[in-house]
Structure formats: C-alpha cells, structure tokens
C-alpha cells in the first residue's frame, strides 16, 4: 500500500528542486530498477506488485496493486514497479580518453539518449553545463534504460571547465555547420567533444573556447534540412572518433 506521505514524496520528485532537496530520484520498470540495484545505488523505497523479483530489505519494499501504480507513475503507461533511489555523488572527471560536454541541452529524451550513447561507445565522463536538463529528471532516467549507472555525469560552469582544460593543454572539438568535415579530419583518442543546444547550437561564450571546429557534411540533395537532432549528431560524432 502507498501512504499519503509516500505519494506526496513521489509526486514532488518530478521537480528538480525537490530531487535536490531530498537527494532522491524515481526510476520505473523492473529492468531499469534492477540496473540501479545491481550498480549498488541505495534504495530509499520500492513499490511493486511482485515481491520475488527484487532483492531489497523488506522494510524498503511496499506491495502495491496495478491501480496504486497508476496513481504514482510518471509514465503514460504504468510499469510494473517504481523505485526511489538516493542520488549518488558524481566523481571527478579524468583527463584520459574522450570527454563529452553538453552546452545547454534541454530535452530530457535527448539527454537520456546521449547518456546511452556514452555507455555504448565507452565514454565514461559526460560534463553538462548548469543549464542542461537534470539527468535525474524522470524522463531522462527512463530514456537511459540504466546506462546512467555506467556514465559519470557532472554539472559545471562549462566556460570555466573548458578554460581550465585548455590551460592544461587538452584540445576541445565543437560541432558547427561551417566546420571542417569530420570525415576529413585527424581525430585523437583524447579530448573534449562539445555538443550544443537543440535550437541554438553552441553558445558564443563556449564557441570562443573551442579549439577545433567540426561539421557533419550533408549529403542530401534538397539542402532543406537545417541541422541534425543533437542526439543523432552525437551518435555520428562519437562513432567517428571511436572507430579511429
């Protein structure tokens, strides 16, 4: 059974300020929840119809009906379980390998997909500007399908971060319509790849700090498509960097 206080807590975690206040986030569905448990994240409480699927302390488990899940879910189609987890502490980024940086990416689906791409391509550090959507937004969590447990996501003042890395001799790559074709550029195994906002691309402040400008060439004949979706562009960029 779900108490009134539990319903109130779950509802509040849809908003970033309450996730930050309670240091908690919501995950839904057996597969996603199991990913978090297996990764060692601390369970706050778990609501499900089946008791045998999850290995958690009995005091943290609450048996619920399908109707009760409908009352607490954030999804259009309720899953079979909902879990509340403590937000883990982000680790410091390393200078080894590639770092992906996001400049004001606002769409939760895009961020979730980008986190899955980092997991797929073995990029362990994802650095986000303070204006980028919260990675513990329920829609982001669902879109990652558990990949967030294997990607270190940190939020920083991106301008200061890039300035510090530049001073340390680390090269940054930005994606621009007028950049050099990524297929004709020598790409390193170490550096920072910057991806911009869905509508405006990389901001002027961040653009000034980018060392090298890259572009994904357009092969279509119509030339009417102005740009690629940021998650799609990220997939192409990471694939090209990593295959080298």
N, C-alpha and C positions, 0 to 999 in steps of 0.2 A: 504494500500500500504506500502511496505517496502522500506525505503530510502537506499541510498548507505552507509551512515554512520551507519545505523542500521545493515545492512548486514555485514559490516566490524566488528562491535562490536560483533555480534553473532558468527561470524567465529573465532574471537580472543579468545572467551571464551572456545574454545575446548582445549586451552593450560592453564596449571596450573598458569604460571607466569602472564597471563593476568586476570585470575579469581582473583588472589591475588591482582593485581594492581587495578582492578575496584571494587573488593569486590562483584562480581556478579557471578551467575551461571545460566545454562539453564536447563529447565525441559520441557518435551514434552508429549502431550496427555492430554485429558480432566481430567481423573481420577487423574493422578499424580499432575497436576497443581491445581486442586481443593483441594487436600490434603494439599498443601503448603499454599493456600489461607486460608483454614479453620484453619490451625495451626497458622495463624497470621503473616506469613512471609511477608515482604514488597515487593510489586510488583514494578519492575522497568518499565516493558513494557510487553504487551501481544498481541500475534498475532494469530488470529483465524478466521475461516470462519463464525461461529455463534456468534452473539453478545449477545444473551439472556442467555447463559449458565453460564457466569462468572459475578460475582458482583464486578466490579472494577470501579474506576473513569474513565470516558470517555476519559480523556486526556492520560490515560495509555493504552487504547485499540486501536488496529490497525486492521481493517478488511482486510483480505488477501484472495487471491484465492488459489486453490489447487496447481496451478503452482508455485506461490510465496512460498508456504510452502516447495515445493520440493527444492527450491533454498537455503533455510536457515536451513533445517533439518540436524541433525547429524545421522539420522537413515536411514537404507536401505529402509524401507517402511515408508514414512512420516505419522505422526499422524495428527489429525485434529486441533491441536493447539500447539503453542510454547510460553513458558513464560520465561522471565528473572527476576530473583529474587535477592534481596540483601542477601548476606551470613550472617546468624545470628551469634552472638557471642556465642562461646561454654561456657558452665557452668563449674564450678569446679566439679571434681569428688567427690563422697561421699564415705565413708568407710562402708556404710550399704549395706548388700546384696552382690551379686556377681558382680565383675568387669571382663569384658573380655578384654584381651590385645593381640594385634597383633604385631608380630615381623617380619616386612618386607614382608607383604603380598602384592604382586604386581599386581595380576589380578583384573581388575575392576568388573568382574562378580562375583568373589569370595567375594570381599568386599561387594558388593551390597547384595548378598545372606546372608552373615554373619550379616549385619545390619537388614535384615528382620527376621533372626533367633533371634537376640536380642529382637526385638519387640515382636515376638511370645512368647518367654519364659520370658518376663518381665525383661530382663537385661537392665537397663537404661543407664549404663555407658560403652562405648566402647573406650578403650585407644589404640591409634595406635603409633607405632614408627614413627619417622620422615621420614623413608624410605618407609613406607607403601603408597600405591596409594592414591591420594587425594579423599576424599569422595564426592567432588563436581564435579568430572570427570563426563561428561555426561552419560557414560556407567554405572557408579556406580549409579547415580541418577535414571536411568531407571530401573535398577535391584532392587532397594529398593522398588519400587512401593509405595512411600510415607512413608515408615517406618522410614526413616531418620528424619522425623519430631517428632518422639517419642523416639529417641535414642540420647543421648548426646555423640557426637564423638569428642574426643580431640586428638591432636598430641603433643607428648612429646619426650624428650630423655628417652627412655624406661628403660635404665640402671639406670639412676638417679631416675626415678619414682619408680622402684622396690626396690632400695636401701632405699628410704625414707619410703616406705610402710613396708618393712621388719623391719626397726628400730622402727616402730610403732606397731610391733607385728602382722602384717597381713600376713597370710600364702599365698604363691603362688603355683599353680599347673601347671606343664608343661606336654605336651604330647610327649612321646618318644617311640620308638619301644621296648626298653628294660625296660619300666616302669612296675609298678605293675598294674595288671588288674583293670580297673575302676569298674568292677562288684564285686570285692572282697575288695574294699576299703571303709572305712567310709568317707563320703563326708559331708562337712559343708554347712551351708546356707550363709556363708560369706567368702570371699577370692578373690583371683585373679587367673583367668584361662588364661594361656599363650598359644597361638597358633602360629606356626612358618611359615616360608616361604615355598612356594609351592615346590621348588626344594630341599632346604637345611634344612628345619625344623627350629628349634630354634637355634639361633646363640650361639657360645661358651660363649660369654660375658653374654648373658641373661641366658643361661643354668646354669651358676655358681651361679645365684641368685635365681633359682627356689628351693622352699622348698621341694616339693614332686613331684616325677616322676610318671606319669600315662601312661597307654597304653590301647588301644582298641584291645582286643585279636582277632586274625584271626581264623575263624572257617572253612574256605575253605580248601579243601584237597590238592589243587595244590601247594599252597605256592609260587606262582609266582608273585603275586601282591605285590609290594614293600611297598606301602603306600596308604592311602586314600586321596582323594581330601580334602583340608583344610576346605572347607565349609561343606562337608559331615561329616568330623570328628568333626567339631564344633557342628553340629546338634546332634550327638550322645552324646558328652560330656555334652552339656547343658541339654539335655533331662535327662541324668542320674543324674546330680546334682540337677535339679529342681524337679524330681519326688520323691526324698528322703524327 
